[in-house]
Amino acid sequence: MPFVIRSYRRFPVQCPVSYNAGTSQGLGTVWNFSVNGWKLSGDVPLQVGQTCPLTVTLPNQESIFVDAAIVRWVRGQEYGLETVTVDKPTQSRVEHMVKHLEEATLAGKHP
């Protein structure tokens, strides 16, 4: 896989996630995210190129649904996913959360 500079900054989080991999439902944790990407670990294996929906519970206990994310890399039970399809209200919530994390980081505070 060629080296690519991410176009968006990632922020550390620890959020529960559920996802579907074929006919199996996986559970895991989102460890970081950006406006268009997620790093998660989970109990059901994913493969590069596979798409899956995600339900993520954000730190404020709000759940968001990502219609489709594509697996870009795999390292053991860790996965890098790129958001492919998400509705506008969910995208707005993710952008709001990223803005909050950026502001907290600039202020030297842990979000």
N, C-alpha and C positions, 0 to 999 in steps of 0.2 A: 504494500500500500504506500503510495507516495506521500511525502510530508506535505501537509496543508496547514496554513495558519488559519486558526478559527477567526471568523468574522465577528463573533460576539464573545464577551467575557463570561466565564463560568463562575458560579458562586457556590460555595459549600452549603449543603443543607443535609438534613437527615429526615426524609419523609417516607412513610409507608406507601407502597405501590402494589397494585394488582395489575396483571396483564394476561392476555390470552396468547398462547403459542399453539396454533392449530386448535385442537380440541381440548387442550390442557389449560388450566388456569394457574398462573404462577403468582407467587407472593414474594415481595422483596423490599428493598430500600433504594430510594433515589438519593445519591450521595452528592451530586452537584447538578446544576442546570443553568441554562442560558435561555435567551429568547427562542432559540431553535434547536436546543439539544439537551440530552439527559445522560447522566451516567448512573446506571443502576446495577445492583446485584440481585439475583433472584434464584428461586429454587427449581424453576423449570428452564431447561436450556433453550437458548436462542442461537440462530446462525446468521452470519453475515448475509445481508440481502433480504432477510426475512422482515416482514412488516407485522406489526401488532398494535392493538389498541392498549392504552394505559389509563388507569384511574389512579390519580395521585392525591394524597391528603397533604395539603400544604401546612406549614407551621402554624398558621392561624386556624387550623382544623377545617378549612374549606376544601372540599374535594373538587378536582377538575378532571375532565375527561379529554384525552387526546385520541381522536378518531384513528389516527395511524401514525406510527413512527417506524422508521426503517433502521435496522441494525447495521451500523457502520464498522464496528470492530467488536471482537470478543477476546477476553483474557480470563480464562477459567470460567467463573460464574459472574464475571463483571462484563457489562455491555455498554457500548456507546451508541446511543440512538439519536437520530435526527428527526425532528418533527416534520411530518409530511402533510397531514391534514388535521386541522383544529378549527373549531368554529370561532367567529369573531369575539364573542363575549369571553371565551376561555383564553384566547390570545391576549385580550386586553388585561385579564387578570394576571397572566404570566408576565406581561410587560410591566404591570404595576408592581409585582413582587420583585422583579429584577431592578426596577428603579429604586425601590426601598432598600434593597441590598447594596446597590451602588452608593446611595447616599450614606448608609451606615458605614460602609467601607471607607469612604472619603472622610467621614467624621472620626475615623479611628475607633469605631464601636463595633462590637460583634453583633450581628443582626439578631 
